[in-house]
Amino acid sequence: MNKNTWRIFYILMVVGTVVPVFINYRISLGFLLGSIESLVHYKRLESFWNEVIDARVSHKTTGLGHFAITFAMMGAVLLICAFLPNIFNIYACAIGMLLVKITTYVDLLLQKKGEK
């Protein structure tokens, strides 16, 4: 992701956290928790695969442990939301967890013609 994409990510994260606070604070907290998990997930993914590429060595089970830890993290975040519904909204958290993907689509839609 480039500088412009990160700018869009942080704008969407702030808007998605601040705007719902007037409706229900649980939605804001759930979205914030999901957004933070999305950010951590992306950074872990980027770091892991950059290390694999730099090492120039991989096996058919190279990403298996990373995959398991990643899904355990996502599951833990959703379980936190499920067990603490008076603090976090689980649906807002799930949307926040998709924020990197949403940001990528928004960035593609905002690109000018001829820009890559």
N, CA, C and O of each residue as an XYZ file, in Angstrom:
464
protein
N       0.850     -1.179      0.000
C       0.000      0.000      0.000
C       0.889      1.233      0.000
O       1.922      1.273      0.668
N       0.474      2.226     -0.752
C       1.272      3.443     -0.847
C       0.796      4.496      0.158
O      -0.123      4.256      0.941
N       1.430      5.646      0.120
C       1.138      6.716      1.074
C      -0.318      7.176      0.983
O      -0.962      7.416      2.004
N      -0.825      7.295     -0.228
C      -2.210      7.728     -0.432
C      -3.200      6.701      0.124
O      -4.219      7.071      0.708
N      -2.905      5.431     -0.054
C      -3.775      4.367      0.455
C      -3.816      4.398      1.978
O      -4.881      4.224      2.570
N      -2.662      4.619      2.621
C      -2.646      4.704      4.083
C      -3.433      5.911      4.569
O      -4.109      5.849      5.595
N      -3.342      7.004      3.831
C      -4.113      8.202      4.194
C      -5.617      7.880      4.155
O      -6.360      8.254      5.062
N      -6.049      7.193      3.109
C      -7.457      6.797      3.003
C      -7.837      5.864      4.148
O      -8.920      5.988      4.721
N      -6.943      4.925      4.483
C      -7.207      3.990      5.585
C      -7.460      4.737      6.885
O      -8.442      4.473      7.579
N      -6.571      5.673      7.215
C      -6.713      6.391      8.485
C      -7.936      7.312      8.483
O      -8.577      7.484      9.520
N      -8.262      7.899      7.347
C      -9.467      8.734      7.258
C     -10.705      7.877      7.496
O     -11.585      8.253      8.271
N     -10.774      6.722      6.829
C     -11.920      5.827      7.023
C     -11.993      5.314      8.459
O     -13.081      5.153      9.012
N     -10.834      5.059      9.059
C     -10.800      4.577     10.435
C     -11.340      5.643     11.398
O     -12.130      5.334     12.290
N     -10.916      6.885     11.215
C     -11.386      7.967     12.091
C     -12.863      8.238     11.870
O     -13.618      8.380     12.832
N     -13.282      8.312     10.621
C     -14.699      8.569     10.320
C     -15.568      7.431     10.850
O     -16.616      7.673     11.449
N     -15.135      6.200     10.631
C     -15.898      5.045     11.100
C     -15.957      4.920     12.606
O     -16.842      4.251     13.141
N     -15.025      5.558     13.297
C     -15.026      5.522     14.754
C     -15.759      6.718     15.352
O     -16.466      6.569     16.349
N     -15.604      7.895     14.764
C     -16.177      9.117     15.337
C     -17.663      9.270     15.022
O     -18.445      9.604     15.912
N     -18.064      9.035     13.786
C     -19.459      9.270     13.386
C     -20.459      8.412     14.171
O     -21.462      8.948     14.644
N     -20.228      7.109     14.328
C     -21.208      6.297     15.066
C     -21.278      6.573     16.563
O     -22.210      6.118     17.226
N     -20.307      7.312     17.112
C     -20.325      7.557     18.550
C     -21.583      8.332     18.950
O     -22.035      8.233     20.091
N     -22.145      9.096     18.025
C     -23.371      9.846     18.307
C     -24.599      8.939     18.305
O     -25.626      9.281     18.891
N     -24.496      7.784     17.649
C     -25.599      6.827     17.616
C     -25.494      5.867     18.797
O     -26.428      5.724     19.585
N     -24.321      5.203     18.904
C     -24.107      4.229     19.968
C     -22.601      4.014     20.118
O     -21.922      3.680     19.147
N     -22.091      4.199     21.304
C     -20.649      4.076     21.527
C     -20.145      2.662     21.249
O     -18.977      2.483     20.904
N     -21.016      1.645     21.396
C     -20.604      0.258     21.154
C     -20.213      0.044     19.699
O     -19.295     -0.721     19.403
N     -20.910      0.718     18.794
C     -20.578      0.606     17.369
C     -19.189      1.185     17.114
O     -18.384      0.593     16.395
N     -18.913      2.345     17.709
C     -17.599      2.975     17.544
C     -16.485      2.107     18.110
O     -15.451      1.925     17.468
N     -16.691      1.575     19.299
C     -15.655      0.744     19.911
C     -15.449     -0.552     19.138
O     -14.315     -1.009     18.991
N     -16.521     -1.145     18.646
C     -16.398     -2.361     17.838
C     -15.652     -2.099     16.546
O     -14.787     -2.884     16.157
N     -15.980     -0.988     15.867
C     -15.301     -0.640     14.622
C     -13.829     -0.343     14.886
O     -12.967     -0.752     14.108
N     -13.535      0.360     15.970
C     -12.151      0.677     16.309
C     -11.353     -0.592     16.584
O     -10.228     -0.735     16.105
N     -11.927     -1.512     17.352
C     -11.248     -2.781     17.639
C     -10.990     -3.566     16.354
O      -9.895     -4.095     16.160
N     -11.987     -3.642     15.480
C     -11.816     -4.342     14.206
C     -10.792     -3.669     13.312
O     -10.027     -4.350     12.628
N     -10.764     -2.342     13.306
C      -9.801     -1.599     12.493
C      -8.380     -1.826     12.972
O      -7.462     -1.992     12.169
N      -8.204     -1.830     14.282
C      -6.873     -2.075     14.840
C      -6.415     -3.495     14.506
O      -5.251     -3.714     14.173
N      -7.331     -4.450     14.597
C      -6.984     -5.825     14.232
C      -6.630     -5.900     12.751
O      -5.694     -6.606     12.379
N      -7.350     -5.197     11.918
C      -7.078     -5.182     10.482
C      -5.688     -4.619     10.205
O      -4.959     -5.136      9.359
N      -5.329     -3.568     10.915
C      -4.012     -2.951     10.747
C      -2.907     -3.897     11.207
O      -1.908     -4.066     10.508
N      -3.075     -4.509     12.365
C      -2.088     -5.461     12.881
C      -1.970     -6.663     11.938
O      -0.867     -7.130     11.654
N      -3.096     -7.150     11.463
C      -3.131     -8.280     10.529
C      -2.328     -7.952      9.273
O      -1.505     -8.755      8.836
N      -2.564     -6.779      8.693
C      -1.864     -6.392      7.471
C      -0.364     -6.261      7.703
O       0.436     -6.747      6.902
N       0.019     -5.608      8.794
C       1.449     -5.410      9.082
C       2.157     -6.745      9.334
O       3.286     -6.941      8.884
N       1.502     -7.658     10.047
C       2.077     -8.991     10.272
C       2.248     -9.732      8.941
O       3.282    -10.350      8.687
N       1.222     -9.656      8.106
C       1.246    -10.327      6.807
C       2.367     -9.779      5.931
O       3.117    -10.541      5.320
N       2.475     -8.467      5.875
C       3.502     -7.819      5.073
C       4.905     -8.188      5.571
O       5.781     -8.525      4.774
N       5.108     -8.125      6.858
C       6.404     -8.437      7.449
C       6.791     -9.905      7.205
O       7.918    -10.202      6.810
N       5.850    -10.802      7.444
C       6.136    -12.225      7.292
C       6.536    -12.561      5.864
O       7.563    -13.204      5.645
N       5.742    -12.136      4.895
C       6.034    -12.523      3.524
C       7.239    -11.787      2.956
O       7.915    -12.318      2.075
N       7.524    -10.585      3.433
C       8.765     -9.923      3.021
C       9.978    -10.699      3.521
O      10.975    -10.821      2.809
N       9.899    -11.227      4.748
C      10.994    -12.046      5.281
C      11.151    -13.337      4.477
O      12.274    -13.773      4.222
N      10.050    -13.941      4.083
C      10.114    -15.170      3.282
C      10.749    -14.878      1.926
O      11.583    -15.647      1.447
N      10.353    -13.769      1.311
C      10.924    -13.409      0.004
C      12.406    -13.091      0.132
O      13.204    -13.494     -0.713
N      12.778    -12.368      1.185
C      14.189    -12.031      1.391
C      15.042    -13.271      1.651
O      16.196    -13.330      1.227
N      14.484    -14.251      2.338
C      15.221    -15.480      2.627
C      15.378    -16.350      1.382
O      16.304    -17.158      1.306
N      14.497    -16.195      0.423
C      14.510    -16.964     -0.830
C      14.415    -18.466     -0.600
O      14.891    -19.268     -1.403
N      13.791    -18.824      0.508
C      13.594    -20.237      0.822
C      12.172    -20.403      1.324
O      11.740    -19.709      2.244
N      11.454    -21.324      0.713
C      10.113    -21.624      1.207
C       9.800    -23.083      0.921
O      10.367    -23.713      0.029
N       8.889    -23.580      1.704
C       8.439    -24.960      1.564
C       6.924    -24.923      1.410
O       6.306    -23.863      1.510
N       6.347    -26.056      1.172
C       4.898    -26.070      0.991
C       4.156    -25.737      2.281
O       2.972    -25.403      2.225
N       4.803    -25.816      3.435
C       4.155    -25.489      4.713
C       4.669    -24.166      5.296
O       4.483    -23.902      6.484
N       5.309    -23.340      4.472
C       5.923    -22.106      4.969
C       4.930    -21.199      5.693
O       5.240    -20.717      6.782
N       3.774    -20.956      5.138
C       2.839    -20.018      5.730
C       1.806    -20.624      6.650
O       0.911    -19.921      7.121
N       1.908    -21.915      6.916
C       0.881    -22.600      7.694
C       0.755    -22.066      9.122
O      -0.351    -21.792      9.587
N       1.874    -21.918      9.812
C       1.828    -21.398     11.180
C       1.336    -19.963     11.223
O       0.548    -19.592     12.093
N       1.808    -19.152     10.271
C       1.365    -17.762     10.193
C      -0.144    -17.692      9.930
O      -0.850    -16.880     10.526
N      -0.618    -18.541      9.044
C      -2.044    -18.623      8.723
C      -2.866    -18.965      9.954
O      -3.898    -18.343     10.206
N      -2.416    -19.950     10.723
C      -3.142    -20.375     11.923
C      -3.174    -19.272     12.976
O      -4.212    -19.030     13.592
N      -2.048    -18.607     13.183
C      -2.005    -17.518     14.166
C      -2.885    -16.361     13.736
O      -3.565    -15.757     14.565
N      -2.881    -16.049     12.455
C      -3.706    -14.960     11.936
C      -5.189    -15.231     12.169
O      -5.917    -14.353     12.632
N      -5.632    -16.434     11.854
C      -7.046    -16.735     12.055
C      -7.407    -16.854     13.526
O      -8.540    -16.563     13.911
N      -6.464    -17.274     14.345
C      -6.701    -17.296     15.791
C      -6.872    -15.871     16.318
O      -7.713    -15.621     17.181
N      -6.076    -14.942     15.799
C      -6.212    -13.537     16.198
C      -7.578    -12.979     15.809
O      -8.240    -12.317     16.608
N      -7.991    -13.251     14.580
C      -9.295    -12.752     14.128
C     -10.421    -13.373     14.950
O     -11.372    -12.689     15.329
N     -10.307    -14.658     15.220
C     -11.308    -15.328     16.043
C     -11.345    -14.782     17.458
O     -12.421    -14.633     18.039
N     -10.170    -14.481     18.024
C     -10.111    -13.933     19.379
C     -10.786    -12.577     19.456
O     -11.494    -12.285     20.420
N     -10.571    -11.750     18.451
C     -11.203    -10.427     18.433
C     -12.721    -10.566     18.354
O     -13.445     -9.862     19.059
N     -13.200    -11.455     17.513
C     -14.646    -11.649     17.408
C     -15.223    -12.274     18.676
O     -16.351    -11.963     19.061
N     -14.466    -13.144     19.320
C     -14.924    -13.716     20.589
C     -15.001    -12.655     21.683
O     -15.922    -12.667     22.499
N     -14.041    -11.746     21.699
C     -14.097    -10.642     22.657
C     -15.381     -9.849     22.463
O     -16.063     -9.500     23.427
N     -15.701     -9.568     21.200
C     -16.934     -8.826     20.908
C     -18.173     -9.635     21.294
O     -19.154     -9.071     21.778
N     -18.133    -10.930     21.087
C     -19.285    -11.777     21.405
C     -19.507    -11.877     22.912
O     -20.648    -11.894     23.372
N     -18.413    -11.942     23.687
C     -18.540    -12.072     25.133
C     -18.744    -10.739     25.850
O     -19.161    -10.715     27.008
N     -18.451     -9.633     25.168
C     -18.642     -8.310     25.760
C     -19.565     -7.448     24.892
O     -19.148     -6.398     24.403
N     -20.820     -7.886     24.698
C     -21.711     -7.130     23.816
C     -22.119     -5.766     24.376
O     -22.581     -4.903     23.629
N     -21.952     -5.569     25.678
C     -22.272     -4.261     26.246
C     -21.159     -3.241     26.011
O     -21.330     -2.058     26.305
N     -20.005     -3.699     25.478
C     -18.893     -2.796     25.170
C     -18.652     -2.700     23.661
O     -18.468     -1.605     23.130
N     -18.654     -3.845     22.971
C     -18.325     -3.883     21.540
C     -19.494     -4.425     20.723
O     -20.181     -5.355     21.147
N     -19.713     -3.835     19.546
C     -20.686     -4.352     18.594
C     -19.953     -5.281     17.637
O     -19.007     -4.867     16.967
N     -20.386     -6.533     17.572
C     -19.663     -7.536     16.784
C     -19.764     -7.271     15.273
O     -18.831     -7.580     14.532
N     -20.872     -6.710     14.818
C     -21.027     -6.429     13.386
C     -20.123     -5.279     12.960
O     -19.519     -5.325     11.889
N     -20.029     -4.253     13.790
C     -19.133     -3.133     13.499
C     -17.683     -3.609     13.531
O     -16.861     -3.146     12.740
N     -17.368     -4.527     14.439
C     -16.023     -5.081     14.517
C     -15.690     -5.842     13.231
O     -14.588     -5.708     12.698
N     -16.622     -6.625     12.743
C     -16.396     -7.383     11.505
C     -16.170     -6.434     10.324
O     -15.328     -6.703      9.467
N     -16.904     -5.345     10.276
C     -16.701     -4.358      9.206
C     -15.338     -3.698      9.362
O     -14.646     -3.471      8.370
N     -14.945     -3.389     10.594
C     -13.627     -2.819     10.840
C     -12.515     -3.765     10.426
O     -11.470     -3.326      9.945
N     -12.732     -5.062     10.610
C     -11.731     -6.045     10.213
C     -11.552     -6.098      8.692
O     -10.534     -6.588      8.203
N     -12.520     -5.605      7.963
C     -12.439     -5.551      6.498
C     -11.900     -4.219      5.987
O     -11.889     -3.985      4.779
N     -11.455     -3.348      6.880
C     -11.093     -1.990      6.494
C      -9.942     -1.926      5.492
O      -9.954     -1.052      4.625
N      -8.968     -2.795      5.571
C      -7.878     -2.782      4.589
C      -8.429     -3.105      3.197
O      -8.023     -2.487      2.213
N      -9.334     -4.053      3.111
C      -9.934     -4.404      1.823
C     -10.801     -3.251      1.297
O     -10.745     -2.914      0.114
N     -11.589     -2.662      2.173
C     -12.433     -1.527      1.787
C     -11.552     -0.383      1.297
O     -11.871      0.261      0.298
N     -10.451     -0.127      1.993
C      -9.528      0.942      1.611
C      -8.945      0.691      0.235
O      -8.810      1.620     -0.562
N      -8.600     -0.548     -0.050
C      -8.048     -0.882     -1.361
C      -9.053     -0.578     -2.466
O      -8.687     -0.018     -3.500
N     -10.307     -0.939     -2.259
C     -11.343     -0.664     -3.253
C     -11.577      0.833     -3.419
O     -11.715      1.316     -4.543
N     -11.621      1.563     -2.327
C     -11.827      3.016     -2.399
C     -10.658      3.663     -3.133
O     -10.863      4.556     -3.955
N      -9.444      3.226     -2.849
C      -8.269      3.770     -3.519
C      -8.327      3.512     -5.023
O      -7.988      4.388     -5.818
N      -8.751      2.321     -5.409
C      -8.878      2.017     -6.843
C      -9.945      2.870     -7.511
O      -9.783      3.292     -8.656
N     -11.036      3.123     -6.795
C     -12.103      3.941     -7.364
C     -11.717      5.409     -7.479
O     -12.228      6.113     -8.350
N     -10.824      5.880     -6.615
C     -10.412      7.291     -6.618
C      -9.229      7.576     -7.519
O      -8.873      8.740     -7.707
N      -8.603      6.543     -8.088
C      -7.438      6.767     -8.953
C      -7.855      7.495    -10.220
O      -8.933      7.269    -10.768
N      -6.972      8.373    -10.666
C      -7.206      9.100    -11.909
C      -6.801      8.250    -13.096
O      -6.027      7.303    -12.955
N      -7.319      8.583    -14.259
C      -6.978      7.838    -15.471
C      -5.478      7.914    -15.727
O      -4.871      8.976    -15.594
N      -4.891      6.793    -16.092
C      -3.471      6.722    -16.397
C      -2.577      6.609    -15.179
O      -1.363      6.458    -15.318
N      -3.149      6.679    -13.992
C      -2.365      6.572    -12.758
C      -2.346      5.127    -12.295
O      -3.360      4.435    -12.391
N      -1.220      4.663    -11.797
C      -1.131      3.285    -11.325
C      -0.833      3.246     -9.870
O      -0.720      2.165     -9.292
